[in-house]
């Protein structure tokens, strides 16, 4: 049988920590091979070996029939391997065509002087863009594209260098249902062209939709490879986590007749009008879910509440007391916590160790003069970081490890930890389980349920319908910057929520 990639006995050790232990993996032409496992299972380490970032301690691999013990990034590219990261690497300030050919711009000589051959570049770019279904002009700046269009540009970049092996890391984490369907259509096209795809995802339902085979890793070890056609998705979960995972986290106590209002938003309108005349309450003992399409106004409303973006009108109340929020610092001081959607840009400090990251919000809340004065206690901060790292099962070498060097899901656990540590009264979670494995999701849901049981207000923005219906007690639907519907969980269905989500468009 022909293979694009064969990896045998791959072992990777970092400073005494074994990230991979004798893992086997292979990829055939024209297949989607799903790589599955909890955060820290070794998936990223394995694909970084293929992309030339990591050099294995042991093992051997064959790529296109050629044997290797390790690769460099250039060798990886020369052998037809391209990786599309969850955090896209397109350059916003350049055009689509320039992104496709950055570092290899076609040139021509005019009066003996080399110049960029824009005519050739645009013509070649149009061919790739047509193949990918990008309906834009090649000279369009990438900053003007949607997330899904940027992702298509990333795939087109790989095709521009004749990649035969595509690694996709959580490719649908920021896509809507429609955008995901479009991506799957492109993937099926690529399969027909004989391109092999290594597909990393925590969305188990995608496996049946797009995968051919699944390899499961756990704690850096190979747990097995199965054909998608012959396995049920729920049978993969024990292979990943070694335990049963609870899927529903709805309240178990009956709803009070007149429940206490923990948090209120009245007639909030953002200055840029991305959210208009928004009013809702959060009741004691409930997780309130916010549903809607991307850009519908859910995150935009939360940014207005937290002081990230200015509002033109509206009021916010906590336990009946009116809050005066002018910026995120004042929101934090008055008892609001915000786990943002974009963890890499707004979730954590790139130069902080785990223990510093977890303690930063606590220190800010205790500080004065806008955060410029106050005392810190490193011993207490380290103890606090150890408690929350264990509670959320954060996989790290120690709390001295840099947050930026963790896997995406473990970065998210650190972000959630620092907001749990600050002990606020209202917690806003914006896509809190994005890029997190099924086991870690279950733990975060349970923590959220424990919080509301303790009297905290919890708001969760999520685009995951299963998460919405399995965790949220009440659901508010946004469409085009406004609230269009509200459902108790018992009355909510996917159809009702989706209908309300497109009602104002």
Buried (B, 14 or more C-beta within 10 A) or exposed (E): EEBBBBBBBBBBBEEEEBBBBBBBBBBBBBBBBBBBBBBBBBBBBBBBBBBBBBEBBBBBBBBEEEEBEBBEEEBBBEBBBBBBBBBBEBEEEBBBBBBBBEEEBBEEEEEEEEEBBBEBBBEBBBEBBEBBBBEBEBEBBBEEBBBBBBBBBBBBBBBBBEBBBBBBBBBBBBBBEEBBEBBBEBBEEBBEEEBBBBBBBBBBEBBEEBBBBBBBBBBBBBBEBBEBEEBEBEEBBBBBBEEEBEBEBBBEEEEEEEEEBBBBBBEBBBEEEBBBBBEBBBBBBBBBBBBBBBBBBBBBBBBBBBBBBEBEEBBBBBBEEEBEBEEBBBBBBBBBBBBBBEBEEBBBEEEBBBBBBBBBBBBBBBBEEEBEEEEEEEEEBBEBBBBBBEBBBBBBBEBEBBBBEBBBBBBBBBBBBBBBBBBBBBBBBBBBBBBBBBBBBBBBBEBBBEBBEEEBBBBBBBBBBBBBBBBBBBBBBBBBBBBBBBBEBEEBEEEBBBBBBBBBE
